[in-house]
Amino acid sequence: MSEIHERLDMIELKIKDPAFRENRGLGNEVGYYIFDYDPRYELEVRSYISYLRKKINENPNHPFKIAEFDLYEIIISILKEKGYLSKTFEFEEKKGSEYAKKAVNKLLKLGTTSNLIVSYIKENTEENSVVFLTGVGKAYPILRSHNVLNNLYEVMDNVPVILFFPGRYSGSELILFGTIHDNNYYRAFPLVE
């Protein structure tokens, strides 16, 4: 069995542990985790998440549910809801990608405490959930994962959050796709080694 499959198989054992779902670490810190992986395994990771979510959520005997949030899909949903999806395409065509990215960031309020993505996740997370954040690679360059984690960390500490990250996490630095350095992030723990 390949290394990615061994690591994926450890996720279920980890999240089924009642101590994990109590959402407090040894220092009483909030339970935020990162599952990093080589981007070439994106399809395997997506497939495993779908399998695990279905297995957990369709079993009425599980004491928790998996709440998956695809960051890219949330962005698209908010743009559609606000009537800005086609305008974003127009911005990109007429003024360039950087302008469109800044306009979307402003609309989503990404740099503020009113961050619409964070609000969406918080409002749609039930008690007794384990949150899976996916779609990080698809949402780049509009959204940077450390931004979501920092803002979510400030408003949601009642359930464990796992970010599925196509790249490397050293325990302090996120490197998207193994090449793009994100801001340092110190609050999350590696989910599995």
VOKOLTOR-359840 format. One line per field, with one value per residue (C-alpha): residue number from 1; residue in one letter; x, y, z. Coordinates in steps of 0.25 Angstrom, whole numbers, m for minus. Layout:
N
pos c(NUM,...)
code c(A,...)
X c(X,...)
Y c(Y,...)
Z c(Z,...)
***
This chain:
193
pos c(1,2,3,4,5,6,7,8,9,10,11,12,13,14,15,16,17,18,19,20,21,22,23,24,25,26,27,28,29,30,31,32,33,34,35,36,37,38,39,40,41,42,43,44,45,46,47,48,49,50,51,52,53,54,55,56,57,58,59,60,61,62,63,64,65,66,67,68,69,70,71,72,73,74,75,76,77,78,79,80,81,82,83,84,85,86,87,88,89,90,91,92,93,94,95,96,97,98,99,100,101,102,103,104,105,106,107,108,109,110,111,112,113,114,115,116,117,118,119,120,121,122,123,124,125,126,127,128,129,130,131,132,133,134,135,136,137,138,139,140,141,142,143,144,145,146,147,148,149,150,151,152,153,154,155,156,157,158,159,160,161,162,163,164,165,166,167,168,169,170,171,172,173,174,175,176,177,178,179,180,181,182,183,184,185,186,187,188,189,190,191,192,193)
code c(M,S,E,I,H,E,R,L,D,M,I,E,L,K,I,K,D,P,A,F,R,E,N,R,G,L,G,N,E,V,G,Y,Y,I,F,D,Y,D,P,R,Y,E,L,E,V,R,S,Y,I,S,Y,L,R,K,K,I,N,E,N,P,N,H,P,F,K,I,A,E,F,D,L,Y,E,I,I,I,S,I,L,K,E,K,G,Y,L,S,K,T,F,E,F,E,E,K,K,G,S,E,Y,A,K,K,A,V,N,K,L,L,K,L,G,T,T,S,N,L,I,V,S,Y,I,K,E,N,T,E,E,N,S,V,V,F,L,T,G,V,G,K,A,Y,P,I,L,R,S,H,N,V,L,N,N,L,Y,E,V,M,D,N,V,P,V,I,L,F,F,P,G,R,Y,S,G,S,E,L,I,L,F,G,T,I,H,D,N,N,Y,Y,R,A,F,P,L,V,E)
X c(0,5,9,m3,m13,m7,m8,m22,m26,m21,m31,m43,m36,m32,m46,m53,m45,m54,m42,m40,m54,m53,m45,m35,m20,m10,m9,m24,m22,m33,m33,m28,m21,m15,m14,m3,m1,6,m3,m1,m11,m22,m32,m29,m31,m44,m49,m45,m52,m64,m64,m61,m72,m82,m78,m79,m91,m100,m98,m108,m99,m87,m87,m82,m84,m74,m76,m69,m67,m60,m54,m55,m70,m73,m66,m74,m87,m85,m82,m94,m103,m98,m99,m84,m80,m81,m76,m63,m61,m63,m53,m43,m45,m45,m35,m27,m26,m20,m31,m42,m35,m35,m50,m54,m45,m52,m66,m63,m57,m46,m37,m47,m55,m67,m61,m72,m66,m63,m77,m83,m75,m78,m93,m93,m86,m94,m90,m84,m77,m63,m60,m53,m48,m45,m43,m30,m23,m36,m38,m23,m20,m33,m32,m20,m22,m15,m25,m37,m31,m27,m41,m48,m39,m44,m59,m60,m54,m65,m62,m49,m45,m36,m30,m27,m15,m8,6,14,12,25,17,19,19,9,15,4,7,21,25,17,20,8,9,14,3,6,m7,m10,m5,m1,m13,m4,11)
Y c(0,14,24,33,22,18,33,34,21,28,39,30,25,39,45,34,36,43,51,56,61,68,78,82,78,76,91,93,99,98,86,91,81,80,68,71,63,63,70,59,51,61,51,40,50,55,41,37,49,46,31,35,45,36,25,33,42,31,22,27,21,30,41,51,56,61,75,77,91,92,106,108,104,114,125,122,120,134,141,135,139,153,154,156,143,148,162,155,149,163,169,158,160,175,178,166,155,163,173,162,155,168,171,157,158,171,165,153,162,153,162,166,159,159,149,143,129,128,133,122,111,115,117,103,95,87,82,69,71,69,80,76,88,84,91,99,97,101,113,118,130,136,130,127,116,123,134,125,117,130,136,123,121,134,130,115,106,96,86,80,86,79,86,77,84,80,83,83,87,88,91,106,108,105,102,101,91,89,103,115,119,124,132,125,118,112,109,96,82,72,62,50,49)
Z c(0,m3,7,4,6,19,24,19,26,39,38,42,54,58,57,64,76,86,92,78,77,91,83,93,93,104,106,105,91,80,71,58,49,35,26,16,4,m9,m19,m29,m19,m20,m27,m17,m5,m11,m13,1,7,0,4,19,19,14,23,36,32,27,40,51,61,60,71,61,46,36,31,18,13,m1,0,m15,m16,m5,m12,m25,m17,m10,m24,m30,m18,m19,m34,m36,m43,m57,m53,m48,m61,m68,m58,m61,m76,m76,m64,m62,m52,m41,m41,m41,m30,m22,m25,m20,m8,m4,m7,2,12,14,22,32,44,35,25,18,16,31,34,24,31,45,42,35,45,55,69,69,55,50,40,27,19,5,m9,m4,m18,m26,m18,m20,m23,m18,m4,4,14,26,24,26,38,45,44,47,59,65,64,64,75,78,68,62,48,38,26,15,9,m5,m1,11,26,34,47,45,30,19,5,m5,m16,m10,m16,m12,2,10,23,35,43,57,62,55,58,47,47,44,41)
***
